Amino acid sequence: MAARARRVPLITPVPTFVRAPLGEEARLFQNICPHSGGPLTASPIPPLSRDGDHLVCQTHGALFRIRDGLCVAGPCLGARLTPWSGEPDRTEASR
């Protein structure tokens, strides 16, 4: 009898915040998409729009202005990302 392969889910830690570049500074937001309540991205450095002015949600493609977290396109239009209020953990910030 042949052995059956079993799929094992790959578990990777999801960061609690995302870092977005804004000129010489960076903005930190909680890694929660206001549309789904799930993570905005699996990386602390999320994908940016081509112009570099917006964060892009990896699930639904919503665009969030980096300067204030406002959703300007996508299923959560008008909602905002929540600013990160704590100090980032050094290990998490370096990922």
N, C-alpha and C positions, 0 to 999 in steps of 0.2 A: 504494500500500500504506500503510495507516494505521500510525502509530507506536504501539508498545505501551508502556504505563506500567510502570515498574519500581518495586517497593517498596524503599525504602532504610531499614534499621533506624535508629531514633533511639537514639543512644548518649548516656546521661547518666551522669556520675560517681556512684557509690554511696559514701556516706560510710563511713568505717571505724569510726566510733563513733556512738552515739545519746546525746542529752542528755535526761534526764527530770527535771522539776521535783519537788522534795521540800521543801515548806515554803519557807524562804528560800534554800535551797541547791539543788543539782542533782546527780544521780547520772549518771555516764558509764559506758556499757557498750559492749563490742565489738558491732558491728552484724552479729551472726551468730545466727541462730535455732538453738537446740540440736536442734530436730526435723529440719530439712532441711539445715542447714549453709549455707543461702543467707542473703541479707540479711533482717534483721528489717523494715526499711523502706528506702525510697529517699530519705528525708529525715533530717537530723541531729536534727530534732524530730519524734519518732514520734507516731502517734495514741495518745490516752489513753482509758481506759475512762470511762464516764459519771461515775463517782465520783471520777475523777482519781487514783486510787491504783494503777493498773496500766497498763503499756505493752501495746499490742495489736499482735501480729504481723500485718502486712498480707497475708501469704500464707495462713495457716491460722487466724487469729483467736485464737491462744493468748494468754492473759493472764499477764503477769509482774508480780509485786509490785515497785514502784519501790524500796522500802527495801533489798531484798536480791537482786532479780533472779530469785526463785523462780517457776517456772511453776505457777500455781494452777488453770488450766483450759486444756484443749486437748490436742493430740496428744503433747506433751512433758511432761506432768504430772510434777512433782517435779524436773525438770531446772532448771538455773540459767543465766542470762545470765552471761557473763564480764565482770567489771569492766574498764573501760578503765584501763590502768596508766600511760599516758604523758600528756604535756601535749598538749592538742588544738592542732592547727595553726590559726593565727588565721583563715586564709581558709576552712578547713573549718568551724570553729566558728561563723562568722558566716552560713553559708548558711541 
